[in-house]
Amino acid sequence: MNDGQGTFTLEARKWLFERLVDTQNLVNRLRAYDGLAPIELISAEEVHAIMALWAEDERDYPHLLTNAAGVPISKLTDLVEGIIADELVEEYIAKRKAAK
């Protein structure tokens, strides 16, 4: 695969996994307040399989360890969460208008 073609870096997959686990924990806390049984968004079997794949990728596919720009996922949190500075939005709009 070439950079940017169809795969997430290992770091990005771990970040997304953490968000899934956080979501599962939050949902189950809310369910507990309502007296509902917990639900499973990801099973222990799936977690085990994911961790095994990560170990394989770390060993066999070093190109998956970071993105092409070398930017850590932690630096992209605002973008991923949809929090973008107004200045960046305005700059983007201006560039789009200039390109037309």
Number of C-alpha atoms within 10 A of each C-alpha: 7 8 12 10 7 7 13 16 18 21 17 19 16 16 14 14 15 12 12 14 15 12 13 16 16 12 15 18 15 12 14 12 9 9 9 11 11 14 12 12 13 12 10 9 8 11 13 11 11 15 12 12 13 19 12 12 16 14 10 10 12 12 15 19 17 16 18 12 7 8 10 12 19 11 9 13 13 12 11 11 8 9 10 12 10 9 9 10 11 11 11 12 12 11 11 10 9 8 7 5
